[in-house]
Amino acid sequence: MKPVIQVENLGKRYRIGLAPQRYRTLSENISQALSRPFRRAGAIIRRSVGQDVLQPGEEYIWALQDINFEVQHGQVLGIIGRNGAGKSTLLKVLSRITEPTTGSVTIRGRVGSLLEVGTGFHPELTGRENIYLNGAILGMRNTEIGRKFDEIVAFSEVEQFIDTPVKRYSSGMYLRLAFAVAAHLEPEILVVDEVLAVGDVEFQKKCLGKMGDVAQEGRTVLFVSHNMSAVLRLTQESIVMEKGRLILRAPSSEAVDYYLSAGNAKAGERIWDADKVPADAAPFRPIALRLLDKTGKILDTVRSTEEFKIEMEYALAGPLTGLRIGIYLSTARGEYVLTSFDTDDQKHFEKHGSRPAGHYVSGCVIPPDFLNGGRYTLGVNASSYRVRRYFMDEQALTFNVDSSGAPGMQWAEPRPGVLRPRLEWKIETK
Amino acid sequence: MAKAAIAISEPKTVVIRSSKGWTALNLRDLWVYRELVYFMTWRDLKVRYKQTALGVSWAVIQPFMNMVVFSIFFGGLAHVPTDNGIPYPIFSFVALLPWTLFTNALNNASRSLVSNQNMITKIYFPKLVLPLSSVLSGLVDFLIAFVVLIGIALYYNLTGQAHITITAALWTLIPYLLMALMTALGIALWLSALYVQYRDVGYILPFLSDILKFISPVVYSTTMIPAKWQMIYALNPMAGVINGFRWAILGTPTGPDTRLIISAVVALVILVSGMIYFRRMERTFADTI
């Protein structure tokens, strides 16, 4: 049987605007200045007839390059990679939203894509009206929607408000309804991007369950997610993308492991090269994120019974007001353990309300007997609340926690749970 | 049961690659998505007068107030003559009917792509659906305003100020209406595709409407145009439409002749060229919007 999706030498190029001017001689400058309006006008005209022209000096990036893969009928394929690796662009090309620059994709079957739920929802329309409208937008026939209407409403849990305009809905209700419509789409090939991140935990479970059903029914599914436990649960095989290229196709557990350890420098320390920091982070510049033991030595494996320090080193090129450095600790599977900011404490919040230009280290201590054994990911973020996010790296560092010596080690069984605290038990006889 | 429906529709093969040059119009795709045209039109209608106190009466108030203003300034103060001595208010209202339809359709359709950008960047569908449904949703307003026209005509007949009769020519309103829609859609296809890339279009639209209004016989009669300019004047399809409306309803001497053929050909050229341009630009919409 022929593959349902066949991707060959796929590439997608985007223009990213003019590069900064370089130093030139005066005569060059003058001739440039004289000819630029003409070249610019030429570019405008050619672009208005749909040609993809690059002005001299204009920069572009390949969001996708040399992508080759096939998907067989009934296969559920995961697509993983960091932000900006090209996953979303790939899905957009596969669902015909945007055209590739090079190469081709052959698709055998009806494609349904869920790149975002609730597209086309109109706030003034009622839930009932939006179900029909959104269904039509997603490519369902009127009769098909009518047949599934009750099922959709029941799944969304908004029966009571079905004749209320959706602008009166809570954001949770809105998302549930939007997902419910999308989940009842029945194409031969389903392309899904991160829609599982909707609603509360209960509803997320329900969404995952629904996705599992879809996979069971023998339909072909492409599934993009940052939630590694969802990828592992739903897919047998995954591809890993990095900087627009497909770098690995393997059974999901192997691909997830590769993804989690790839790109992370030496365990225990992450250093950002000055020229690799995004330009829009300025005036903030991250330098390094480290895990240190009591003596200040860099750790690659943390012992759960000992305290350790998380330290973020950074520089400010100019003064910043309201800056806060945050850490996000999560399990390797993508479940959050904690979020903490350096100005959480009222004292610090007042004292460091504005920080002058300079070189800083923000650090905190994770107490002993806190984390369970396993693999963890540490993310960092520098932002001013409700003003701007200067820098963010969700997976700056991954590290292992070794639980030897932790409470309960006399039993050699794995302990479910993220935490492994030493609790004060009392056993009394009465 | 639902699964059976999918099994019947045989899987069709689609090859996605970079399209070069000018592409076929692909009207079949539009046919497949006809239900979406219907739903988008219906959404426009449902939403248009939501949370307005006067609701659907706006469909009437717009041309009616224009008629009042025109009658005071052009009919009353400037003494613009009408054909056959028809009272100025009804003379201008008959022109305002297709004109309001045209100008609203042009405006809404030209903005339709940009105002639905999230659909364009998230979902595949023939983009022609958006301007097309914007144009169609104006038809309902037109029909409501038409009922008001009947009221005005009755008033003038009863008071004896004019003699408006129903003639066999009335059926020609349908092709005239089609011509107005074609012209609006054609210009809107050009402008909406340009609007995706150049937001300048948003600033051009208001005065484009104004200019078009004055080169169309809305506030005056075509018979005021010197004979040597008549053929050039007919290049504006809306001149043909308004002349036709006045002829069919009021019996003015502006019935079909060579000028109508010119207007119709221009309307067709605008529409077809608009569709070709739109199709060509369609593939870049999601990236540039």
Chai-1 contact restraints between the chains, C-beta under 6 A:
chainA,res_idxA,chainB,res_idxB,connection_type,confidence,min_distance_angstrom,max_distance_angstrom,comment,restraint_id
A,G50,B,R280,contact,1.0,0.0,6.0,A-B,restraint_1
A,G50,B,M281,contact,1.0,0.0,6.0,A-B,restraint_2
A,G50,B,T284,contact,1.0,0.0,6.0,A-B,restraint_3
A,S95,B,Y124,contact,1.0,0.0,6.0,A-B,restraint_4
A,R96,B,I16,contact,1.0,0.0,6.0,A-B,restraint_5
A,R96,B,Y124,contact,1.0,0.0,6.0,A-B,restraint_6
A,I97,B,Y124,contact,1.0,0.0,6.0,A-B,restraint_7
A,I97,B,A286,contact,1.0,0.0,6.0,A-B,restraint_8
A,T98,B,A286,contact,1.0,0.0,6.0,A-B,restraint_9
A,T98,B,D287,contact,1.0,0.0,6.0,A-B,restraint_10
A,E99,B,S18,contact,1.0,0.0,6.0,A-B,restraint_11
A,E99,B,R283,contact,1.0,0.0,6.0,A-B,restraint_12
A,P100,B,S18,contact,1.0,0.0,6.0,A-B,restraint_13
A,T101,B,S18,contact,1.0,0.0,6.0,A-B,restraint_14
A,S104,B,V15,contact,1.0,0.0,6.0,A-B,restraint_15
A,S104,B,R17,contact,1.0,0.0,6.0,A-B,restraint_16
A,V105,B,I16,contact,1.0,0.0,6.0,A-B,restraint_17
A,T106,B,V15,contact,1.0,0.0,6.0,A-B,restraint_18
A,I107,B,V14,contact,1.0,0.0,6.0,A-B,restraint_19
A,R108,B,P11,contact,1.0,0.0,6.0,A-B,restraint_20
A,R108,B,T13,contact,1.0,0.0,6.0,A-B,restraint_21
A,G109,B,P11,contact,1.0,0.0,6.0,A-B,restraint_22
A,L115,B,K122,contact,1.0,0.0,6.0,A-B,restraint_23
A,E116,B,K122,contact,1.0,0.0,6.0,A-B,restraint_24
A,T119,B,N118,contact,1.0,0.0,6.0,A-B,restraint_25
A,T119,B,M119,contact,1.0,0.0,6.0,A-B,restraint_26
A,T119,B,K122,contact,1.0,0.0,6.0,A-B,restraint_27
A,T119,B,I123,contact,1.0,0.0,6.0,A-B,restraint_28
A,G120,B,M119,contact,1.0,0.0,6.0,A-B,restraint_29
A,H122,B,R43,contact,1.0,0.0,6.0,A-B,restraint_30
A,H122,B,V47,contact,1.0,0.0,6.0,A-B,restraint_31
A,E124,B,V47,contact,1.0,0.0,6.0,A-B,restraint_32
A,E124,B,K50,contact,1.0,0.0,6.0,A-B,restraint_33
A,L133,B,F39,contact,1.0,0.0,6.0,A-B,restraint_34
A,L133,B,R43,contact,1.0,0.0,6.0,A-B,restraint_35
A,A136,B,E35,contact,1.0,0.0,6.0,A-B,restraint_36
A,A136,B,L36,contact,1.0,0.0,6.0,A-B,restraint_37
A,A136,B,F39,contact,1.0,0.0,6.0,A-B,restraint_38
A,N142,B,E35,contact,1.0,0.0,6.0,A-B,restraint_39
A,E186,B,A2,contact,1.0,0.0,6.0,A-B,restraint_40
A,E186,B,I6,contact,1.0,0.0,6.0,A-B,restraint_41
A,E188,B,P11,contact,1.0,0.0,6.0,A-B,restraint_42
